[in-house]
Amino acid sequence: MALAGEAKRQVVVGNQVHKSDTGSPEVQIALLSSRIAELTQHFKTHKKDHSSRRGLLSLVAKRRRLLTYLKVNNPDRYKAVLTKLSIRH
């Protein structure tokens, strides 16, 4: 299940680069990270849900590609995203 409307709005507002930003890499990575966290919690109780696990792997791969893009094009923003979202401790 996707993020609820208000939760998604809070994630977007917390990671916007400018006022009307909804699609920057930072926002996309934040949305994917919150969805990945939800699915991780889901798998603690539903260990045999393999179809959703495939979706989780897809989300992780998409987030990795976005992080690589950001790392190549703007290393400062990349480091800021990693520290803000606590990715790759």
Contacts in CASP RR format, 6 or more apart in sequence:
PFRMAT RR
TARGET T0000
AUTHOR 0000-0000-0000
METHOD contacts of the structure
MODEL  1
MALAGEAKRQVVVGNQVHKSDTGSPEVQIALLSSRIAELTQHFKTHKKDH
SSRRGLLSLVAKRRRLLTYLKVNNPDRYKAVLTKLSIRH
2 8 0 8 1.000
2 35 0 8 1.000
3 11 0 8 1.000
3 31 0 8 1.000
3 34 0 8 1.000
3 35 0 8 1.000
3 38 0 8 1.000
7 34 0 8 1.000
8 31 0 8 1.000
11 27 0 8 1.000
11 30 0 8 1.000
11 31 0 8 1.000
11 34 0 8 1.000
12 21 0 8 1.000
12 22 0 8 1.000
12 27 0 8 1.000
12 30 0 8 1.000
12 31 0 8 1.000
14 30 0 8 1.000
15 24 0 8 1.000
15 26 0 8 1.000
15 27 0 8 1.000
15 29 0 8 1.000
15 30 0 8 1.000
15 84 0 8 1.000
16 22 0 8 1.000
16 24 0 8 1.000
16 26 0 8 1.000
16 27 0 8 1.000
17 24 0 8 1.000
17 26 0 8 1.000
17 27 0 8 1.000
21 27 0 8 1.000
25 66 0 8 1.000
25 69 0 8 1.000
25 70 0 8 1.000
25 77 0 8 1.000
25 81 0 8 1.000
26 70 0 8 1.000
26 77 0 8 1.000
26 80 0 8 1.000
26 81 0 8 1.000
28 66 0 8 1.000
29 63 0 8 1.000
29 66 0 8 1.000
29 67 0 8 1.000
29 70 0 8 1.000
29 81 0 8 1.000
29 85 0 8 1.000
29 87 0 8 1.000
30 81 0 8 1.000
30 85 0 8 1.000
32 59 0 8 1.000
32 62 0 8 1.000
32 63 0 8 1.000
32 66 0 8 1.000
33 63 0 8 1.000
33 85 0 8 1.000
33 87 0 8 1.000
35 59 0 8 1.000
36 56 0 8 1.000
36 59 0 8 1.000
36 60 0 8 1.000
36 63 0 8 1.000
39 52 0 8 1.000
39 55 0 8 1.000
39 56 0 8 1.000
39 59 0 8 1.000
40 56 0 8 1.000
42 49 0 8 1.000
42 52 0 8 1.000
43 49 0 8 1.000
43 52 0 8 1.000
43 53 0 8 1.000
43 56 0 8 1.000
46 52 0 8 1.000
67 78 0 8 1.000
67 81 0 8 1.000
67 82 0 8 1.000
67 87 0 8 1.000
70 77 0 8 1.000
70 78 0 8 1.000
70 81 0 8 1.000
71 78 0 8 1.000
81 87 0 8 1.000
82 88 0 8 1.000
END
